Amino acid sequence: MKVLITGGTGTVGKALIARNDNEYISISRNEENITKLKREHPEVKCYVGNIEDKGLLLRVFKEVKPDVVVHSAAMKHIDLMETNPISGCNINVMGSLNVVEASIINDIPITIGISTDKACMAESVYGASKYLMERVFMNTNTDDNRFALTRFANVAHSAGSVLPFWLNLKKEGKPLKLTDPDMNRLIFTQFEAAQLIKRTIKWTEQHGGGFVKSFKMKCVNMMDLAMTISDKIEVVGKR
């Protein structure tokens, strides 16, 4: 099976590619990460580009003719989305519309969107942008062009997330920065993220699209998690 991943050099894309069970193609814009991916997986064909560029998506989808598109490219950091809502919506909403149009025009059988638990009763720009993406995907679904979604929680050790941040502070001998001792987060592993995508593709093949699929995930108290790394913890207050 030929699988094209938008944002293929990100944590989720690399977790999927690491399974080595399909032919994978990546579209992403980070040159450094593209170089790293090619060194680890030289068999992966990489296109340099941004999902805001609909013309690029149309050309790549037409050339590759994938069986499945996994739409992982997004702006994901909540703080940045709050202070840069226009850029965030251009990527997460308009970029997703570009992916949808490219899939329809090129008659892609299955397109899977990566969403977030924060899209449920959204209270942030990030969550709201992903909720809109979900609605577009479900509204666009047909028997010929199937669209489905996965909802992720926090992916452990993903780029820019709390675990690598804390581990680096620990290495530097600095206290871990915690927003609130009562803060809880849903967390799952990179392997589980890839597994969820695979299950969603299979379900869509067998039953059709127009749905959101997720796992029952572990709820982790962030103070408990921090204490497994260091006893030096600084509470900095809620964002």
Rosetta blueprint (number, residue, H / E / L):
1 M L
2 K E
3 V E
4 L E
5 I E
6 T E
7 G L
8 G L
9 T L
10 G L
11 T H
12 V H
13 G H
14 K H
15 A H
16 L H
17 I H
18 A L
19 R L
20 N L
21 D L
22 N L
23 E E
24 Y E
25 I E
26 S E
27 I E
28 S E
29 R L
30 N L
31 E H
32 E H
33 N H
34 I H
35 T H
36 K H
37 L H
38 K H
39 R H
40 E H
41 H L
42 P L
43 E L
44 V L
45 K E
46 C E
47 Y E
48 V E
49 G L
50 N L
51 I L
52 E L
53 D L
54 K H
55 G H
56 L H
57 L H
58 L H
59 R H
60 V H
61 F H
62 K H
63 E H
64 V H
65 K L
66 P L
67 D L
68 V E
69 V E
70 V E
71 H E
72 S L
73 A L
74 A L
75 M L
76 K L
77 H L
78 I H
79 D H
80 L H
81 M H
82 E H
83 T H
84 N L
85 P H
86 I H
87 S H
88 G H
89 C H
90 N H
91 I H
92 N H
93 V H
94 M H
95 G H
96 S H
97 L H
98 N H
99 V H
100 V H
101 E H
102 A H
103 S H
104 I H
105 I H
106 N L
107 D L
108 I L
109 P L
110 I E
111 T E
112 I E
113 G E
114 I E
115 S E
116 T E
117 D H
118 K H
119 A H
120 C L
121 M L
122 A L
123 E L
124 S L
125 V H
126 Y H
127 G H
128 A H
129 S H
130 K H
131 Y H
132 L H
133 M H
134 E H
135 R H
136 V H
137 F H
138 M H
139 N H
140 T H
141 N L
142 T L
143 D L
144 D L
145 N L
146 R E
147 F E
148 A E
149 L E
150 T E
151 R E
152 F E
153 A L
154 N E
155 V E
156 A L
157 H L
158 S L
159 A L
160 G L
161 S L
162 V H
163 L H
164 P H
165 F H
166 W H
167 L H
168 N H
169 L H
170 K H
171 K H
172 E L
173 G L
174 K L
175 P L
176 L E
177 K E
178 L E
179 T L
180 D L
181 P L
182 D L
183 M L
184 N E
185 R E
186 L E
187 I E
188 F E
189 T L
190 Q H
191 F H
192 E H
193 A H
194 A H
195 Q H
196 L H
197 I H
198 K H
199 R H
200 T H
201 I H
202 K H
203 W H
204 T H
205 E H
206 Q H
207 H H
208 G L
209 G L
210 G L
211 F L
212 V E
213 K E
214 S L
215 F L
216 K L
217 M L
218 K E
219 C E
220 V E
221 N E
222 M H
223 M H
224 D H
225 L H
226 A H
227 M H
228 T L
229 I L
230 S L
231 D L
232 K L
233 I E
234 E E
235 V E
236 V L
237 G L
238 K L
239 R L
